[in-house]
Structures are given as C-alpha cells and as structure tokens.
Amino acid sequence: MSEPEKEIVEHKVRRAVGIHALRKIGKIVAEEQQADEGKAKVVRWFLRYGWLVALGAVSAWAYWTGRI
C-alpha cells in the first residue's frame, strides 16, 4: 500500500474509533441523566409534600404527648 493510501486508511480508522467512543460516552451520559432525573423527582416530591408529612408527624407527636 502506498503512503497516501495508508494515511487515508489510518484517518478513517481513527475517525471510526472516535465516533464509536463518542457513542459510548453519549450512552453513559444518558444513563446518568436518567438517574439524576429520578433523584430530582424524589426531591421535588419532598419539597412539594414533605412539609405536609412533617406537619402531620409533629401534630401526631404533640397530640400523643398531650401538648394539644
């Protein structure tokens, strides 16, 4: 194989390897984002309804200890 043909083949191989690596990285990032979305959903739920749960727990504790 002549030198210019070899360089072209090497360039194509490097490009294919790079594209493959980018796809793998993209898949990893997508999985991490999906996990982060799940955590964010839990945090939003606690911010939205957690204060009601805390208020209910404190009210029940106050009732059972005779404070109310």
PQR file with spaces between the fields and no chain letter, atoms N, CA, C, O and H, PARSE charges and radii, in Angstrom:
ATOM       1  N    MET     1       0.857   -1.164    0.000 -0.4000 1.5000
ATOM       2  CA   MET     1       0.000    0.000    0.000 -0.0000 2.0000
ATOM       3  C    MET     1       0.904    1.228    0.000  0.5500 1.7000
ATOM       4  O    MET     1       1.909    1.268    0.710 -0.5500 1.4000
ATOM       5  N    SER     2       0.545    2.215   -0.791 -0.4000 1.5000
ATOM       6  CA   SER     2       1.369    3.419   -0.849 -0.0000 2.0000
ATOM       7  C    SER     2       1.099    4.291    0.369  0.5500 1.7000
ATOM       8  O    SER     2       0.106    4.115    1.075 -0.5500 1.4000
ATOM       9  H    SER     2      -0.271    2.183   -1.367  0.4000 1.0000
ATOM      10  N    GLU     3       1.984    5.211    0.591 -0.4000 1.5000
ATOM      11  CA   GLU     3       1.903    6.072    1.778 -0.0000 2.0000
ATOM      12  C    GLU     3       0.616    6.906    1.823  0.5500 1.7000
ATOM      13  O    GLU     3      -0.003    6.959    2.886 -0.5500 1.4000
ATOM      14  H    GLU     3       2.791    5.353    0.018  0.4000 1.0000
ATOM      15  N    PRO     4       0.173    7.559    0.746 -0.5600 1.5000
ATOM      16  CA   PRO     4      -1.084    8.330    0.829  0.2800 2.0000
ATOM      17  C    PRO     4      -2.296    7.447    1.130  0.5500 1.7000
ATOM      18  O    PRO     4      -3.183    7.848    1.884 -0.5500 1.4000
ATOM      19  N    GLU     5      -2.338    6.247    0.545 -0.4000 1.5000
ATOM      20  CA   GLU     5      -3.448    5.336    0.820 -0.0000 2.0000
ATOM      21  C    GLU     5      -3.444    4.888    2.277  0.5500 1.7000
ATOM      22  O    GLU     5      -4.498    4.768    2.903 -0.5500 1.4000
ATOM      23  H    GLU     5      -1.617    5.921   -0.067  0.4000 1.0000
ATOM      24  N    LYS     6      -2.256    4.643    2.808 -0.4000 1.5000
ATOM      25  CA   LYS     6      -2.122    4.226    4.203 -0.0000 2.0000
ATOM      26  C    LYS     6      -2.609    5.335    5.137  0.5500 1.7000
ATOM      27  O    LYS     6      -3.284    5.058    6.128 -0.5500 1.4000
ATOM      28  H    LYS     6      -1.400    4.740    2.300  0.4000 1.0000
ATOM      29  N    GLU     7      -2.270    6.584    4.825 -0.4000 1.5000
ATOM      30  CA   GLU     7      -2.708    7.708    5.648 -0.0000 2.0000
ATOM      31  C    GLU     7      -4.225    7.848    5.615  0.5500 1.7000
ATOM      32  O    GLU     7      -4.851    8.139    6.634 -0.5500 1.4000
ATOM      33  H    GLU     7      -1.722    6.809    4.019  0.4000 1.0000
ATOM      34  N    ILE     8      -4.819    7.638    4.426 -0.4000 1.5000
ATOM      35  CA   ILE     8      -6.270    7.731    4.303 -0.0000 2.0000
ATOM      36  C    ILE     8      -6.951    6.649    5.139  0.5500 1.7000
ATOM      37  O    ILE     8      -7.932    6.916    5.834 -0.5500 1.4000
ATOM      38  H    ILE     8      -4.310    7.402    3.598  0.4000 1.0000
ATOM      39  N    VAL     9      -6.428    5.436    5.068 -0.4000 1.5000
ATOM      40  CA   VAL     9      -6.992    4.328    5.842 -0.0000 2.0000
ATOM      41  C    VAL     9      -6.848    4.603    7.338  0.5500 1.7000
ATOM      42  O    VAL     9      -7.791    4.389    8.100 -0.5500 1.4000
ATOM      43  H    VAL     9      -5.631    5.219    4.504  0.4000 1.0000
ATOM      44  N    GLU    10      -5.680    5.075    7.762 -0.4000 1.5000
ATOM      45  CA   GLU    10      -5.460    5.385    9.174 -0.0000 2.0000
ATOM      46  C    GLU    10      -6.406    6.477    9.639  0.5500 1.7000
ATOM      47  O    GLU    10      -6.939    6.416   10.747 -0.5500 1.4000
ATOM      48  H    GLU    10      -4.914    5.249    7.143  0.4000 1.0000
ATOM      49  N    HIS    11      -6.612    7.472    8.796 -0.4000 1.5000
ATOM      50  CA   HIS    11      -7.524    8.566    9.148 -0.0000 2.0000
ATOM      51  C    HIS    11      -8.949    8.033    9.328  0.5500 1.7000
ATOM      52  O    HIS    11      -9.640    8.405   10.277 -0.5500 1.4000
ATOM      53  H    HIS    11      -6.179    7.521    7.896  0.4000 1.0000
ATOM      54  N    LYS    12      -9.383    7.160    8.414 -0.4000 1.5000
ATOM      55  CA   LYS    12     -10.725    6.589    8.505 -0.0000 2.0000
ATOM      56  C    LYS    12     -10.886    5.720    9.748  0.5500 1.7000
ATOM      57  O    LYS    12     -11.939    5.725   10.386 -0.5500 1.4000
ATOM      58  H    LYS    12      -8.822    6.857    7.644  0.4000 1.0000
ATOM      59  N    VAL    13      -9.846    4.982   10.084 -0.4000 1.5000
ATOM      60  CA   VAL    13      -9.890    4.135   11.280 -0.0000 2.0000
ATOM      61  C    VAL    13      -9.980    5.003   12.526  0.5500 1.7000
ATOM      62  O    VAL    13     -10.790    4.735   13.414 -0.5500 1.4000
ATOM      63  H    VAL    13      -8.991    4.978    9.566  0.4000 1.0000
ATOM      64  N    ARG    14      -9.145    6.053   12.599 -0.4000 1.5000
ATOM      65  CA   ARG    14      -9.186    6.949   13.761 -0.0000 2.0000
ATOM      66  C    ARG    14     -10.558    7.602   13.888  0.5500 1.7000
ATOM      67  O    ARG    14     -11.082    7.744   14.993 -0.5500 1.4000
ATOM      68  H    ARG    14      -8.488    6.271   11.878  0.4000 1.0000
ATOM      69  N    ARG    15     -11.135    7.998   12.761 -0.4000 1.5000
ATOM      70  CA   ARG    15     -12.453    8.630   12.779 -0.0000 2.0000
ATOM      71  C    ARG    15     -13.509    7.648   13.274  0.5500 1.7000
ATOM      72  O    ARG    15     -14.355    8.014   14.090 -0.5500 1.4000
ATOM      73  H    ARG    15     -10.708    7.882   11.864  0.4000 1.0000
ATOM      74  N    ALA    16     -13.472    6.416   12.796 -0.4000 1.5000
ATOM      75  CA   ALA    16     -14.446    5.404   13.213 -0.0000 2.0000
ATOM      76  C    ALA    16     -14.315    5.107   14.708  0.5500 1.7000
ATOM      77  O    ALA    16     -15.315    4.963   15.410 -0.5500 1.4000
ATOM      78  H    ALA    16     -12.784    6.119   12.133  0.4000 1.0000
ATOM      79  N    VAL    17     -13.080    5.017   15.181 -0.4000 1.5000
ATOM      80  CA   VAL    17     -12.858    4.764   16.613 -0.0000 2.0000
ATOM      81  C    VAL    17     -13.374    5.939   17.430  0.5500 1.7000
ATOM      82  O    VAL    17     -13.988    5.748   18.480 -0.5500 1.4000
ATOM      83  H    VAL    17     -12.267    5.134   14.610  0.4000 1.0000
ATOM      84  N    GLY    18     -13.128    7.150   16.952 -0.4000 1.5000
ATOM      85  CA   GLY    18     -13.605    8.342   17.652 -0.0000 2.0000
ATOM      86  C    GLY    18     -15.116    8.394   17.725  0.5500 1.7000
ATOM      87  O    GLY    18     -15.683    8.716   18.769 -0.5500 1.4000
ATOM      88  H    GLY    18     -12.629    7.305   16.099  0.4000 1.0000
ATOM      89  N    ILE    19     -15.769    8.078   16.622 -0.4000 1.5000
ATOM      90  CA   ILE    19     -17.235    8.070   16.598 -0.0000 2.0000
ATOM      91  C    ILE    19     -17.778    7.010   17.549  0.5500 1.7000
ATOM      92  O    ILE    19     -18.750    7.254   18.263 -0.5500 1.4000
ATOM      93  H    ILE    19     -15.309    7.816   15.773  0.4000 1.0000
ATOM      94  N    HIS    20     -17.163    5.850   17.560 -0.4000 1.5000
ATOM      95  CA   HIS    20     -17.589    4.781   18.463 -0.0000 2.0000
ATOM      96  C    HIS    20     -17.446    5.222   19.924  0.5500 1.7000
ATOM      97  O    HIS    20     -18.337    4.988   20.740 -0.5500 1.4000
ATOM      98  H    HIS    20     -16.374    5.651   16.979  0.4000 1.0000
ATOM      99  N    ALA    21     -16.323    5.857   20.242 -0.4000 1.5000
ATOM     100  CA   ALA    21     -16.098    6.329   21.612 -0.0000 2.0000
ATOM     101  C    ALA    21     -17.135    7.382   21.993  0.5500 1.7000
ATOM     102  O    ALA    21     -17.644    7.371   23.114 -0.5500 1.4000
ATOM     103  H    ALA    21     -15.599    6.047   19.580  0.4000 1.0000
ATOM     104  N    LEU    22     -17.454    8.287   21.073 -0.4000 1.5000
ATOM     105  CA   LEU    22     -18.455    9.317   21.363 -0.0000 2.0000
ATOM     106  C    LEU    22     -19.828    8.702   21.617  0.5500 1.7000
ATOM     107  O    LEU    22     -20.573    9.172   22.477 -0.5500 1.4000
ATOM     108  H    LEU    22     -17.041    8.296   20.163  0.4000 1.0000
ATOM     109  N    ARG    23     -20.157    7.666   20.879 -0.4000 1.5000
ATOM     110  CA   ARG    23     -21.442    6.990   21.103 -0.0000 2.0000
ATOM     111  C    ARG    23     -21.484    6.338   22.482  0.5500 1.7000
ATOM     112  O    ARG    23     -22.500    6.396   23.174 -0.5500 1.4000
ATOM     113  H    ARG    23     -19.552    7.285   20.180  0.4000 1.0000
ATOM     114  N    LYS    24     -20.371    5.716   22.875 -0.4000 1.5000
ATOM     115  CA   LYS    24     -20.309    5.108   24.211 -0.0000 2.0000
ATOM     116  C    LYS    24     -20.460    6.169   25.296  0.5500 1.7000
ATOM     117  O    LYS    24     -21.198    5.983   26.263 -0.5500 1.4000
ATOM     118  H    LYS    24     -19.545    5.669   22.313  0.4000 1.0000
ATOM     119  N    ILE    25     -19.757    7.275   25.123 -0.4000 1.5000
ATOM     120  CA   ILE    25     -19.839    8.369   26.096 -0.0000 2.0000
ATOM     121  C    ILE    25     -21.255    8.909   26.154  0.5500 1.7000
ATOM     122  O    ILE    25     -21.771    9.175   27.240 -0.5500 1.4000
ATOM     123  H    ILE    25     -19.158    7.426   24.337  0.4000 1.0000
ATOM     124  N    GLY    26     -21.891    9.077   25.004 -0.4000 1.5000
ATOM     125  CA   GLY    26     -23.268    9.558   24.965 -0.0000 2.0000
ATOM     126  C    GLY    26     -24.220    8.638   25.708  0.5500 1.7000
ATOM     127  O    GLY    26     -25.131    9.101   26.396 -0.5500 1.4000
ATOM     128  H    GLY    26     -21.471    8.861   24.122  0.4000 1.0000
ATOM     129  N    LYS    27     -24.010    7.338   25.570 -0.4000 1.5000
ATOM     130  CA   LYS    27     -24.862    6.366   26.267 -0.0000 2.0000
ATOM     131  C    LYS    27     -24.670    6.476   27.779  0.5500 1.7000
ATOM     132  O    LYS    27     -25.642    6.434   28.533 -0.5500 1.4000
ATOM     133  H    LYS    27     -23.271    6.962   25.012  0.4000 1.0000
ATOM     134  N    ILE    28     -23.422    6.617   28.224 -0.4000 1.5000
ATOM     135  CA   ILE    28     -23.134    6.743   29.656 -0.0000 2.0000
ATOM     136  C    ILE    28     -23.767    8.011   30.209  0.5500 1.7000
ATOM     137  O    ILE    28     -24.373    7.990   31.280 -0.5500 1.4000
ATOM     138  H    ILE    28     -22.632    6.651   27.612  0.4000 1.0000
ATOM     139  N    VAL    29     -23.629    9.105   29.486 -0.4000 1.5000
ATOM     140  CA   VAL    29     -24.203   10.383   29.933 -0.0000 2.0000
ATOM     141  C    VAL    29     -25.724   10.277   30.018  0.5500 1.7000
ATOM     142  O    VAL    29     -26.326   10.773   30.970 -0.5500 1.4000
ATOM     143  H    VAL    29     -23.136    9.122   28.616  0.4000 1.0000
ATOM     144  N    ALA    30     -26.349    9.636   29.033 -0.4000 1.5000
ATOM     145  CA   ALA    30     -27.809    9.480   29.046 -0.0000 2.0000
ATOM     146  C    ALA    30     -28.263    8.673   30.261  0.5500 1.7000
ATOM     147  O    ALA    30     -29.275    9.002   30.880 -0.5500 1.4000
ATOM     148  H    ALA    30     -25.860    9.233   28.259  0.4000 1.0000
ATOM     149  N    GLU    31     -27.525    7.623   30.602 -0.4000 1.5000
ATOM     150  CA   GLU    31     -27.871    6.819   31.781 -0.0000 2.0000
ATOM     151  C    GLU    31     -27.745    7.639   33.054  0.5500 1.7000
ATOM     152  O    GLU    31     -28.596    7.545   33.940 -0.5500 1.4000
ATOM     153  H    GLU    31     -26.703    7.356   30.099  0.4000 1.0000
ATOM     154  N    GLU    32     -26.695    8.441   33.155 -0.4000 1.5000
ATOM     155  CA   GLU    32     -26.513    9.271   34.342 -0.0000 2.0000
ATOM     156  C    GLU    32     -27.605   10.334   34.441  0.5500 1.7000
ATOM     157  O    GLU    32     -28.087   10.625   35.536 -0.5500 1.4000
ATOM     158  H    GLU    32     -26.004    8.517   32.436  0.4000 1.0000
ATOM     159  N    GLN    33     -27.995   10.911   33.319 -0.4000 1.5000
ATOM     160  CA   GLN    33     -29.059   11.903   33.335 -0.0000 2.0000
ATOM     161  C    GLN    33     -30.376   11.281   33.754  0.5500 1.7000
ATOM     162  O    GLN    33     -31.162   11.908   34.463 -0.5500 1.4000
ATOM     163  H    GLN    33     -27.604   10.675   32.429  0.4000 1.0000
ATOM     164  N    GLN    34     -30.622   10.060   33.324 -0.4000 1.5000
ATOM     165  CA   GLN    34     -31.846    9.378   33.705 -0.0000 2.0000
ATOM     166  C    GLN    34     -31.853    9.123   35.216  0.5500 1.7000
ATOM     167  O    GLN    34     -32.887    9.285   35.865 -0.5500 1.4000
ATOM     168  H    GLN    34     -29.982    9.550   32.748  0.4000 1.0000
ATOM     169  N    ALA    35     -30.714    8.729   35.775 -0.4000 1.5000
ATOM     170  CA   ALA    35     -30.624    8.507   37.214 -0.0000 2.0000
ATOM     171  C    ALA    35     -30.819    9.817   37.967  0.5500 1.7000
ATOM     172  O    ALA    35     -31.485    9.851   39.002 -0.5500 1.4000
ATOM     173  H    ALA    35     -29.875    8.598   35.249  0.4000 1.0000
ATOM     174  N    ASP    36     -30.231   10.907   37.439 -0.4000 1.5000
ATOM     175  CA   ASP    36     -30.384   12.212   38.079 -0.0000 2.0000
ATOM     176  C    ASP    36     -31.833   12.683   38.024  0.5500 1.7000
ATOM     177  O    ASP    36     -32.304   13.332   38.958 -0.5500 1.4000
ATOM     178  H    ASP    36     -29.691   10.879   36.598  0.4000 1.0000
ATOM     179  N    GLU    37     -32.545   12.369   36.947 -0.4000 1.5000
ATOM     180  CA   GLU    37     -33.951   12.743   36.844 -0.0000 2.0000
ATOM     181  C    GLU    37     -34.776   12.042   37.915  0.5500 1.7000
ATOM     182  O    GLU    37     -35.696   12.631   38.483 -0.5500 1.4000
ATOM     183  H    GLU    37     -32.162   11.842   36.188  0.4000 1.0000
ATOM     184  N    GLY    38     -34.448   10.792   38.186 -0.4000 1.5000
ATOM     185  CA   GLY    38     -35.154   10.058   39.237 -0.0000 2.0000
ATOM     186  C    GLY    38     -34.932   10.674   40.602  0.5500 1.7000
ATOM     187  O    GLY    38     -35.868   10.803   41.391 -0.5500 1.4000
ATOM     188  H    GLY    38     -33.701   10.313   37.725  0.4000 1.0000
ATOM     189  N    LYS    39     -33.690   11.059   40.886 -0.4000 1.5000
ATOM     190  CA   LYS    39     -33.383   11.709   42.160 -0.0000 2.0000
ATOM     191  C    LYS    39     -34.077   13.053   42.256  0.5500 1.7000
ATOM     192  O    LYS    39     -34.597   13.407   43.315 -0.5500 1.4000
ATOM     193  H    LYS    39     -32.930   10.955   40.245  0.4000 1.0000
ATOM     194  N    ALA    40     -34.093   13.811   41.162 -0.4000 1.5000
ATOM     195  CA   ALA    40     -34.742   15.116   41.157 -0.0000 2.0000
ATOM     196  C    ALA    40     -36.241   14.977   41.403  0.5500 1.7000
ATOM     197  O    ALA    40     -36.849   15.823   42.059 -0.5500 1.4000
ATOM     198  H    ALA    40     -33.670   13.524   40.302  0.4000 1.0000
ATOM     199  N    LYS    41     -36.833   13.910   40.876 -0.4000 1.5000
ATOM     200  CA   LYS    41     -38.262   13.669   41.078 -0.0000 2.0000
ATOM     201  C    LYS    41     -38.559   13.440   42.559  0.5500 1.7000
ATOM     202  O    LYS    41     -39.548   13.950   43.086 -0.5500 1.4000
ATOM     203  H    LYS    41     -36.339   13.223   40.343  0.4000 1.0000
ATOM     204  N    VAL    42     -37.699   12.672   43.223 -0.4000 1.5000
ATOM     205  CA   VAL    42     -37.879   12.417   44.657 -0.0000 2.0000
ATOM     206  C    VAL    42     -37.737   13.718   45.447  0.5500 1.7000
ATOM     207  O    VAL    42     -38.529   13.987   46.350 -0.5500 1.4000
ATOM     208  H    VAL    42     -36.896   12.258   42.795  0.4000 1.0000
ATOM     209  N    VAL    43     -36.738   14.517   45.111 -0.4000 1.5000
ATOM     210  CA   VAL    43     -36.529   15.787   45.816 -0.0000 2.0000
ATOM     211  C    VAL    43     -37.727   16.713   45.609  0.5500 1.7000
ATOM     212  O    VAL    43     -38.186   17.356   46.553 -0.5500 1.4000
ATOM     213  H    VAL    43     -36.095   14.298   44.377  0.4000 1.0000
ATOM     214  N    ARG    44     -38.233   16.780   44.374 -0.4000 1.5000
ATOM     215  CA   ARG    44     -39.408   17.622   44.113 -0.0000 2.0000
ATOM     216  C    ARG    44     -40.605   17.149   44.936  0.5500 1.7000
ATOM     217  O    ARG    44     -41.365   17.966   45.456 -0.5500 1.4000
ATOM     218  H    ARG    44     -37.860   16.258   43.608  0.4000 1.0000
ATOM     219  N    TRP    45     -40.772   15.816   45.053 -0.4000 1.5000
ATOM     220  CA   TRP    45     -41.884   15.295   45.832 -0.0000 2.0000
ATOM     221  C    TRP    45     -41.756   15.724   47.287  0.5500 1.7000
ATOM     222  O    TRP    45     -42.736   16.150   47.899 -0.5500 1.4000
ATOM     223  H    TRP    45     -40.155   15.153   44.630  0.4000 1.0000
ATOM     224  N    PHE    46     -40.550   15.613   47.843 -0.4000 1.5000
ATOM     225  CA   PHE    46     -40.355   16.008   49.240 -0.0000 2.0000
ATOM     226  C    PHE    46     -40.561   17.497   49.435  0.5500 1.7000
ATOM     227  O    PHE    46     -41.110   17.917   50.453 -0.5500 1.4000
ATOM     228  H    PHE    46     -39.755   15.267   47.346  0.4000 1.0000
ATOM     229  N    LEU    47     -40.130   18.303   48.473 -0.4000 1.5000
ATOM     230  CA   LEU    47     -40.364   19.744   48.586 -0.0000 2.0000
ATOM     231  C    LEU    47     -41.848   20.072   48.476  0.5500 1.7000
ATOM     232  O    LEU    47     -42.346   20.978   49.145 -0.5500 1.4000
ATOM     233  H    LEU    47     -39.684   17.962   47.645  0.4000 1.0000
ATOM     234  N    ARG    48     -42.539   19.333   47.634 -0.4000 1.5000
ATOM     235  CA   ARG    48     -43.954   19.600   47.411 -0.0000 2.0000
ATOM     236  C    ARG    48     -44.812   19.087   48.563  0.5500 1.7000
ATOM     237  O    ARG    48     -45.706   19.795   49.025 -0.5500 1.4000
ATOM     238  H    ARG    48     -42.134   18.597   47.091  0.4000 1.0000
ATOM     239  N    TYR    49     -44.551   17.858   49.038 -0.4000 1.5000
ATOM     240  CA   TYR    49     -45.418   17.225   50.027 -0.0000 2.0000
ATOM     241  C    TYR    49     -44.737   16.930   51.360  0.5500 1.7000
ATOM     242  O    TYR    49     -45.402   16.548   52.324 -0.5500 1.4000
ATOM     243  H    TYR    49     -43.824   17.282   48.662  0.4000 1.0000
ATOM     244  N    GLY    50     -43.446   17.100   51.422 -0.4000 1.5000
ATOM     245  CA   GLY    50     -42.715   16.772   52.646 -0.0000 2.0000
ATOM     246  C    GLY    50     -43.137   17.603   53.832  0.5500 1.7000
ATOM     247  O    GLY    50     -43.186   17.115   54.961 -0.5500 1.4000
ATOM     248  H    GLY    50     -42.906   17.410   50.640  0.4000 1.0000
ATOM     249  N    TRP    51     -43.448   18.883   53.572 -0.4000 1.5000
ATOM     250  CA   TRP    51     -43.860   19.746   54.680 -0.0000 2.0000
ATOM     251  C    TRP    51     -45.188   19.268   55.268  0.5500 1.7000
ATOM     252  O    TRP    51     -45.422   19.433   56.465 -0.5500 1.4000
ATOM     253  H    TRP    51     -43.409   19.279   52.655  0.4000 1.0000
ATOM     254  N    LEU    52     -46.055   18.682   54.451 -0.4000 1.5000
ATOM     255  CA   LEU    52     -47.309   18.136   54.976 -0.0000 2.0000
ATOM     256  C    LEU    52     -47.051   16.917   55.848  0.5500 1.7000
ATOM     257  O    LEU    52     -47.671   16.745   56.898 -0.5500 1.4000
ATOM     258  H    LEU    52     -45.864   18.548   53.479  0.4000 1.0000
ATOM     259  N    VAL    53     -46.133   16.078   55.401 -0.4000 1.5000
ATOM     260  CA   VAL    53     -45.777   14.890   56.185 -0.0000 2.0000
ATOM     261  C    VAL    53     -45.156   15.314   57.515  0.5500 1.7000
ATOM     262  O    VAL    53     -45.483   14.756   58.563 -0.5500 1.4000
ATOM     263  H    VAL    53     -45.630   16.217   54.548  0.4000 1.0000
ATOM     264  N    ALA    54     -44.257   16.305   57.469 -0.4000 1.5000
ATOM     265  CA   ALA    54     -43.614   16.794   58.698 -0.0000 2.0000
ATOM     266  C    ALA    54     -44.644   17.418   59.625  0.5500 1.7000
ATOM     267  O    ALA    54     -44.611   17.184   60.833 -0.5500 1.4000
ATOM     268  H    ALA    54     -43.992   16.758   56.617  0.4000 1.0000
ATOM     269  N    LEU    55     -45.553   18.207   59.076 -0.4000 1.5000
ATOM     270  CA   LEU    55     -46.599   18.829   59.892 -0.0000 2.0000
ATOM     271  C    LEU    55     -47.472   17.764   60.542  0.5500 1.7000
ATOM     272  O    LEU    55     -47.824   17.881   61.715 -0.5500 1.4000
ATOM     273  H    LEU    55     -45.580   18.397   58.095  0.4000 1.0000
ATOM     274  N    GLY    56     -47.825   16.718   59.781 -0.4000 1.5000
ATOM     275  CA   GLY    56     -48.625   15.636   60.338 -0.0000 2.0000
ATOM     276  C    GLY    56     -47.887   14.884   61.433  0.5500 1.7000
ATOM     277  O    GLY    56     -48.482   14.520   62.447 -0.5500 1.4000
ATOM     278  H    GLY    56     -47.539   16.623   58.827  0.4000 1.0000
ATOM     279  N    ALA    57     -46.596   14.648   61.234 -0.4000 1.5000
ATOM     280  CA   ALA    57     -45.807   13.935   62.242 -0.0000 2.0000
ATOM     281  C    ALA    57     -45.688   14.763   63.521  0.5500 1.7000
ATOM     282  O    ALA    57     -45.816   14.232   64.624 -0.5500 1.4000
ATOM     283  H    ALA    57     -46.113   14.944   60.410  0.4000 1.0000
ATOM     284  N    VAL    58     -45.445   16.047   63.370 -0.4000 1.5000
ATOM     285  CA   VAL    58     -45.328   16.917   64.551 -0.0000 2.0000
ATOM     286  C    VAL    58     -46.669   17.023   65.264  0.5500 1.7000
ATOM     287  O    VAL    58     -46.723   17.010   66.494 -0.5500 1.4000
ATOM     288  H    VAL    58     -45.340   16.479   62.474  0.4000 1.0000
ATOM     289  N    SER    59     -47.739   17.125   64.505 -0.4000 1.5000
ATOM     290  CA   SER    59     -49.074   17.203   65.118 -0.0000 2.0000
ATOM     291  C    SER    59     -49.396   15.920   65.877  0.5500 1.7000
ATOM     292  O    SER    59     -49.925   15.967   66.987 -0.5500 1.4000
ATOM     293  H    SER    59     -47.695   17.135   63.506  0.4000 1.0000
ATOM     294  N    ALA    60     -49.076   14.773   65.277 -0.4000 1.5000
ATOM     295  CA   ALA    60     -49.328   13.494   65.953 -0.0000 2.0000
ATOM     296  C    ALA    60     -48.479   13.376   67.208  0.5500 1.7000
ATOM     297  O    ALA    60     -48.965   12.922   68.244 -0.5500 1.4000
ATOM     298  H    ALA    60     -48.646   14.735   64.375  0.4000 1.0000
ATOM     299  N    TRP    61     -47.231   13.774   67.127 -0.4000 1.5000
ATOM     300  CA   TRP    61     -46.362   13.730   68.308 -0.0000 2.0000
ATOM     301  C    TRP    61     -46.907   14.641   69.401  0.5500 1.7000
ATOM     302  O    TRP    61     -46.943   14.250   70.567 -0.5500 1.4000
ATOM     303  H    TRP    61     -46.837   14.143   66.285  0.4000 1.0000
ATOM     304  N    ALA    62     -47.332   15.853   69.041 -0.4000 1.5000
ATOM     305  CA   ALA    62     -47.883   16.782   70.024 -0.0000 2.0000
ATOM     306  C    ALA    62     -49.158   16.231   70.647  0.5500 1.7000
ATOM     307  O    ALA    62     -49.373   16.395   71.848 -0.5500 1.4000
ATOM     308  H    ALA    62     -47.302   16.171   68.094  0.4000 1.0000
ATOM     309  N    TYR    63     -49.993   15.593   69.870 -0.4000 1.5000
ATOM     310  CA   TYR    63     -51.232   15.010   70.393 -0.0000 2.0000
ATOM     311  C    TYR    63     -50.943   13.879   71.356  0.5500 1.7000
ATOM     312  O    TYR    63     -51.545   13.798   72.426 -0.5500 1.4000
ATOM     313  H    TYR    63     -49.818   15.460   68.895  0.4000 1.0000
ATOM     314  N    TRP    64     -50.001   12.985   70.972 -0.4000 1.5000
ATOM     315  CA   TRP    64     -49.698   11.835   71.806 -0.0000 2.0000
ATOM     316  C    TRP    64     -48.976   12.209   73.096  0.5500 1.7000
ATOM     317  O    TRP    64     -49.083   11.507   74.102 -0.5500 1.4000
ATOM     318  H    TRP    64     -49.512   13.051   70.103  0.4000 1.0000
ATOM     319  N    THR    65     -48.247   13.310   73.062 -0.4000 1.5000
ATOM     320  CA   THR    65     -47.552   13.726   74.290 -0.0000 2.0000
ATOM     321  C    THR    65     -48.405   14.674   75.126  0.5500 1.7000
ATOM     322  O    THR    65     -47.956   15.135   76.176 -0.5500 1.4000
ATOM     323  H    THR    65     -48.161   13.881   72.246  0.4000 1.0000
ATOM     324  N    GLY    66     -49.608   14.972   74.689 -0.4000 1.5000
ATOM     325  CA   GLY    66     -50.525   15.801   75.470 -0.0000 2.0000
ATOM     326  C    GLY    66     -50.278   17.284   75.316  0.5500 1.7000
ATOM     327  O    GLY    66     -50.763   18.060   76.139 -0.5500 1.4000
ATOM     328  H    GLY    66     -49.972   14.598   73.836  0.4000 1.0000
ATOM     329  N    ARG    67     -49.563   17.709   74.324 -0.4000 1.5000
ATOM     330  CA   ARG    67     -49.310   19.137   74.117 -0.0000 2.0000
ATOM     331  C    ARG    67     -50.506   19.833   73.483  0.5500 1.7000
ATOM     332  O    ARG    67     -50.668   21.047   73.612 -0.5500 1.4000
ATOM     333  H    ARG    67     -49.169   17.078   73.655  0.4000 1.0000
ATOM     334  N    ILE    68     -51.344   19.057   72.797 -0.4000 1.5000
ATOM     335  CA   ILE    68     -52.535   19.668   72.164 -0.0000 2.0000
ATOM     336  C    ILE    68     -53.752   19.190   72.896  0.5500 1.7000
ATOM     337  O    ILE    68     -54.871   19.568   72.547 -0.5500 1.4000
ATOM     338  H    ILE    68     -51.213   18.071   72.692  0.4000 1.0000
